[in-house]
Amino acid sequence: MNILYALFVDPWVQMGQAPDLLVQTLWEGLVSGVLYALIALGFVLIFKASGVFNFAQGIMVVFSALTLVGLHEMGVPAFLALGLAVAVMFVLAVAVERVVLRPLVNQPDIILFMATFGITYVLIGLGELIFGGNPKRMIADELYLPKGAIDLKILGGFVSLQKIDIAAAVIAAVMIAALAFFFQKTRIGRALRAVADSHKAALSVGISLNQIWAIVWFTAGIVALVTGIMWGARSEVSFSLQVIALKALPVLILGGFTSVPGAIVGGLIIGIGEKLGEFYWGPLVGGGIESWLAYGIALAFLLFRPQGLFGEKIIERI
């Protein structure tokens, strides 16, 4: 009985007794959730265009951030290094389309999926060769990212909001909204949706599959660069960031692999759920909830709603 009380009653009592701590936890979860959603958006864009889960998105986050920091360490001014990092992601997108995707058009999806594994390890090797394997400090000051904290008095207590977290949430939200508008309202966005529905049908009406793939991979690269800057500013730039990026998998399962709104909602559920679980239930089970709770939530969705909250239910006639 004591165990049941501790698991199902005590955390809710703590929330009511210290509402300021609850608000702090919710804020930290919100920031993580928005960044998870931004990572997931990169996966969604490529999946919509090719029907393939891009395993390389995680390392693209690391590689783009390492390119930015590495160029600055070589003496390149910060904003010029940022522009060059964008150019590098464009070259990467064109190279992936020309060297990997174009020869594999109309091949089974599993072959394209395995090709993204190859891209992952090529980028890992290239990143270590050029920039080394040691963690690097993100050039937050040089990019004029804010530092310090804002303390707010809420519900009888104080809530500390890190300025870099506020900036990360705002930048991620603006970018998600801009990309959602771009792919919903523009000609390229309509072409992307046509490619997602059917490659052959899109080709039959004059849509260039190769061009769309290059645009989508470049866009995913820009998303990866912004994500790498934000995550790197909160901690550091290292190859361990690709593990954080794979948290997008539960987000995609929750929201649906082809849904931009699903990426947003799924990211918020995972981010807030992790922080609440770790802070209130973690001490009861010895901690570590944050590392596996997202996958537990995803497993539950796979059992009861495998298409996700916003995914289309697949109906096959046999």
Secondary structure, DSSP 8 states (H G I E B T S, - for coil): -HHHHHHHTHHHHHHHH-HHHHHHHHHHHHHHHHHHHHHHHHHHHHHHHHS---TTHHHHHHHHHHHHHHHHHTT--HHHHHHHHHHHHHHHHHHIIIIIIGGGTTS-HHHHHHHHHHHHHHHHHHHHHHH-SS-B---TTTTT---SEEEEEETTEEEEEEHHHHHHHHHHHHHHHHHHHHHHHSHHHHHHHHHHH-HHHHHHTT--HHHHHHHHHHHHHHHHHHHHHHHHHHS-BSTTHHHHHTTHHHHHHHH-TT-HHHHHHHHHHHHHHHHHIIIIIHHHHTS-HHHHHHHHHHHHHHHH-TT-SSS-------
